[in-house]
Amino acid sequence: MSYEIDDITKEFDTPEKVTEGEKVVEEKLWEKLERVGKKISFAKDIKALYKYMTDPNVSWYRKSIVVGALIYFISPIDTVPDLAPLIGYLDDLGVITAVLKFLGHELMSYYE
């Protein structure tokens, strides 16, 4: 099973689906961060979530939350289009912030 970046309605409810989602993130995340990293204030949080997602000691169901959030971030189809000046990344920030709050202190060791 393969996930397209624009199909963000998929649920990551099995280890196999999480692995497929991780592949999508691997392929697209750095390209997006390269393009918009200087425009957003939460790039360090994206990097911490990526490190969390790639940690083999994190359970697949915890990773599923992160995979969904990162795919939302890299997806060109958003609630608020990224092309909108100043407000284009507010929805992305909201999703990332919700995941950060949910995972809380679990993420602290993934920041450098």
C-alpha positions, 0 to 999 in steps of 0.5 A, spaced: 500 500 500 502 506 498 500 513 500 500 519 496 502 526 499 495 529 497 491 523 500 491 525 507 485 522 510 488 515 510 489 513 517 495 510 520 492 505 524 497 499 523 504 498 523 504 497 516 501 504 514 505 507 519 511 505 515 508 507 509 507 514 512 514 514 514 516 513 507 512 519 504 515 523 510 522 521 508 521 523 501 518 530 502 519 533 508 526 535 507 524 538 500 519 542 504 523 545 510 528 547 505 523 551 501 519 554 507 524 553 513 526 560 514 519 563 513 516 558 519 518 559 526 517 552 528 522 548 524 526 546 530 519 542 532 518 539 525 526 536 526 524 534 533 518 530 530 522 527 525 527 524 530 522 522 534 518 518 528 525 515 526 527 512 533 526 505 533 524 505 540 518 509 539 512 504 538 508 504 532 502 507 535 505 513 538 509 514 531 502 514 527 500 521 530 507 524 528 506 521 521 499 524 520 502 531 523 508 531 518 504 529 512 499 534 513 505 539 514 508 537 507 501 536 504 500 542 499 492 541 500 491 544 507 485 548 510 489 554 509 493 554 503 501 555 504 501 560 499 497 565 503 501 571 505 503 570 513 497 566 515 498 560 510 502 556 515 497 557 521 494 551 520 500 547 520 502 550 526 496 548 529 497 541 527 504 541 530 502 544 536 497 540 538 502 534 537 507 537 541 502 538 547 500 531 546 507 528 546 509 533 551 516 531 555 516 525 551 519 529 545 524 533 549 530 529 548 529 530 540 531 537 540 538 539 539 
